[in-house]
Amino acid sequence: MQRAELEHLRHHVLHLHKALIDDARIQVERLEGRLTAHQFFERLTSDPALAWLAPLTQVIVAMDEWLDDAEATAAAAVELAAEVARLLVPADDGDRFQQQYAVLMQREPAVVLAHAAVGRALPRRDPA
């Protein structure tokens, strides 16, 4: 996987991440009222109810680190893309991220559209 391919994938993963965060904010504010950007950021980084977003956030950070590393290998980029593909399998019996993601894939059109864009940006896997 080349640098430009990972940058392209990262762009779409960021868009999906934003859609997930936007929905989380709507859900929190529906229960508790309007929050400032600072208040929501505090909730996002410390509230256990929003911790399910952490795996995708961590993959984005890993992508940023790969892009900043002049000696990063193509194999490491392929592993990052594989982790994105693994995470973005909505599954009622999956990990916490996948479970919550399954709910949002049924409820939020913006998440569905962003998911599709990430899928198109993922490298094609050769059939075994």
C-alpha positions, 0 to 999 in steps of 0.5 A: 500500500502506497502513501497516497492510498493510505492518505485517501483511506484516512480521509474517508475514515476521518469522515466516518469518525466525524459522522459517528461523533456527530451522532454521539453528540446528538444522543448526549444532547438529546438527554442532557441539553446543549453542550459547548464544544469543550464540554462535549470533548470532555465527555468524548474523552472521559465518558465510558459510554462513549469509549466504544469510539476509541478503537477507530480513533486509535486506528486514525492515530496509527495512520497519522503516525505511519504517514509521519514516519519516513521509514514506514513500510507498505506492510504496516499500511496494509495492516492498518487498512486490514484493521479498518476493514475488521473494525467496520464489520457491524456485528451484534455479537462483535466487540463493543465498537462493532455492536454500536456500529451495527446499531448506527448502520441501521439508524444513521444514513450519514454513517451508511454513506461514510461506511460505503466511502471507506469500503471503496477506499480500502485496498482490494483483497486478492481472492484466496 
